């Protein structure tokens, strides 16, 4: 199914041209071009995965040392906006990176903001979400 709607990460591209290609491409094992090339791109694709209910993608992009055994998403959570506030390292030639973001949501008629500084690590050319920085 082709989805030309704007990507939830607010990149300005369509979902298919932006995060959607990662959400479907990760199933093709070994194809490094189907994985986000920077920590920020992975952060955006993970936000979009939360917005689209792609729990399997979230688990696949979670670092093996910190990945939970399972993940159940709240179907009532409506993710509304992602703002990237700061990016430190996390480029195509780095092995670690940090992304500070705010994710706005609505749950049960109430609005909320999740602010997090997330750390990422690259293993064998592929970025993974590690954890939230204290």
TORPA-854757 format. One record per atom (N, C-alpha, C): x negated, y, z. Coordinates in steps of 0.2 Angstrom, whole numbers, plus 5000, padded with zeros to 4 digits. Atoms other than C-alpha are relative to their C-alpha. Last residue first. Layout:
XYZ
...
END
This chain:
499849974994
489950525164
499950075001
500649974996
489850485146
500350035006
499949934999
491350375139
499450025005
499649994994
490750205132
500150085001
500350034994
489850115118
500550015006
499849964994
490850155102
499749965006
499550024996
489950065088
500150055006
499949974994
488950115073
500649975004
499349994999
488249995060
500150045007
499749955004
486550005053
500750015001
500050035006
485949845062
500350054994
500350075000
486549915078
500049984993
500050045007
487050095080
499549945001
500750035001
487550165097
500049964993
500050045005
488950285102
499349974999
500650025003
489350385117
500049944995
500150075002
490950475120
499349984998
500650005003
491250635129
499849934999
500550054999
493050635132
499450024997
500649975002
494550755133
499549955003
500650044997
496250675133
499450034997
500649995004
497650805131
499549955004
500650014996
499450785136
499450014995
500749995004
501150835130
499449995005
500549954997
502750765139
499450004995
499849935001
504250695129
499550055003
499449994996
503950515135
500250085000
499850064997
502150525128
500650015005
499350004997
501450655117
500249945002
499550065001
499650665112
500650035003
499449984997
498150785110
500549954998
499450035003
496450715108
500650025003
499450004997
494950825113
500549974996
499449995004
493250775108
500650025005
499549974995
491450775113
500650024996
499549965003
490350655102
500550025006
499549984995
488750575108
500550054996
499749945001
487450485097
500650015005
499549984995
486250345097
500350074998
499850064997
485150255084
500650015005
500050004992
484950405073
500249935002
500750024998
484550405054
499949995007
500250065003
486350415048
499349975001
500050005007
486850545061
499749934997
499550045003
487350515079
500050004992
500350065004
486350655086
500649964997
500750004999
487450775097
499749934997
500350065002
489150815091
499250015001
500750005001
490250945099
499849934998
500349944997
492050995100
499350015000
500750024999
492850875088
499750075003
500549955001
494750915089
499349985002
500750014998
495950775086
499650064999
500549965002
497850805085
499349985003
499849945004
499550725087
499450044997
500649965001
499350555094
500150054995
500149975006
501050485099
499450055000
500549955000
501050355113
500050034993
499749944998
502650255114
499550064999
499649985006
501850105106
500450065000
499449984998
500550095120
500450024994
499849935001
499149995113
500750025002
499349995002
498549825120
500250085000
499849935000
496749785119
500750014998
499449995004
495949615122
500150085001
499850075003
494249545129
500650014995
499550044996
493649725132
500249944996
499350025003
492149785123
500449965005
499449974996
490749855134
500749994997
500249994993
489149755129
500650035004
499950074996
489849705112
499950005007
500650034998
490049895107
500149935003
500249994993
491849935101
499349965001
500549955000
492049945082
499850025007
500650025005
492849775080
499550065000
500550054997
493949805096
499449994995
500349974994
494649975089
499549955003
500549955002
494949895072
499650035006
500550045003
495949755079
499450044998
500450024994
496949885089
499549954998
500550045003
497549975073
499549975006
499950074997
499050055080
499649954998
499750045005
499050205067
500149935004
499449975002
498650345080
500449954995
499549994995
497450235089
500750034998
499850074998
496650185073
500550005006
499550025005
496550365068
500349935001
499449964998
495650405084
500649984995
499750034994
494450265080
500650045002
499750065002
494150325062
500349975006
499449985003
493750505069
500449934998
499549974995
492550435082
500650024996
499750054997
491750325068
500550025006
499550035004
491550475057
500349945004
499449965001
490750565071
500549974996
499650014994
489550425075
500650045000
500249964995
488950425057
500449995007
500749995001
489050305042
499750055006
500249935000
490750245045
499350005001
500049984993
490950055040
499850085000
499350004997
491449995023
500150025007
499749945003
489750035015
500850015002
500149944996
489049915027
500350064997
500049955004
489949765018
499850075004
500749995004
489349625028
500050064996
500650014996
491149565033
499450014996
500550035005
492549625022
499350005003
499850075001
493849655036
499549964995
500350044995
493049815040
500149935000
500750025002
493649885024
499649965005
499950065004
495549895029
499349974998
499550044996
495350015044
500149944996
500450034995
493750095036
500549955003
500550055003
494650135020
499649975005
499650065002
496150205030
499549954997
500150064995
494950325039
500349944998
500449994994
494650445024
500049945005
500649985002
495250415006
499550015006
500350065004
496750305011
499250034999
500250054996
497250435025
499649944996
499550054999
497150575013
499849955005
499950055005
495850705016
500649965001
499849975006
495950865026
500149954995
500649985004
494850795040
500250044994
500049935002
496350805052
499450024996
500649974997
495950635061
500050074998
499949984993
497750575057
499450045003
500350044995
497350575038
500150025007
500649974996
498550675028
499749955005
499849954995
499850565018
499350025003
500349945002
499250485002
500150055005
499749954996
499550305008
499650074999
500449945001
499350174995
500350055004
499649945000
500050005000
499650065000
END
